[in-house]
Amino acid sequence: MKQTGYKTGALPLIGHGLPCIFDEKLLEFDSIFGGTGNEWVTLKISSKDVRRLNHIVASLF
């Protein structure tokens, strides 16, 4: 929390402004689920949009 401002498990999939490592295997799925910034809310989003909307610094294959 100290580093990002988010509670553990609540880091949003997009919109956080942090560099990201993206696992290309996620593209096998149309949608993925993840954090929103609120530990009680989950986001369903296109895996392609997660890649497009983040600052990807490395990809895993």
N, C-alpha and C positions, 0 to 999 in steps of 0.2 A: 504494500500500500504506500509505503514511503516513497518508492521510486516512481510509481505511475499515478497515484491518487485513487486507485481502484482497489476494492477489497479482493481478496483471493477468490478466484473463480468468476469474477465479474468483469474482467477486462473485455471491452467490446471487440468484436471481429473487425470492425471498420471505424474510422473516424477518431482514432486515438493519437495519430501523428507519430507513432513509433515505427522504427524500421522493423521489417518482418522477414521471417523465413517461411516460405510457402512450400508445402508438400504437394507436388503436382499430382499425386495420387488422388487428391480431393476432387480433381476434375472428372473422375470416374462417376461422381454423383452429381445429379442435377441441382440438388439443394443440400446445404449442411446447416447444422444448428450450432449456436454458440452464444457467447456473452454479449450483453448490451450496455454494460456499465452499471447495471442494477442486478444484484445477485438473485432477485426474485423473478426476473424476466429473461426469456430466451428469444433469440432472433433466428428465424429461418430465412436463409438467403442463398442465392445462386452461388455455387462455388466459383464460377467465372467472375462474378461481381466482387467476391472477396479478393481475388487476385488483382482485378482491375482497380479497385478502390484503395488499395494499400500501397505503401512504399516498400516494395519487395527488394531486399538486398541480396537474397540467395534463394535458390530453389532446390528442393530435394526431388530426386527422380526415383 
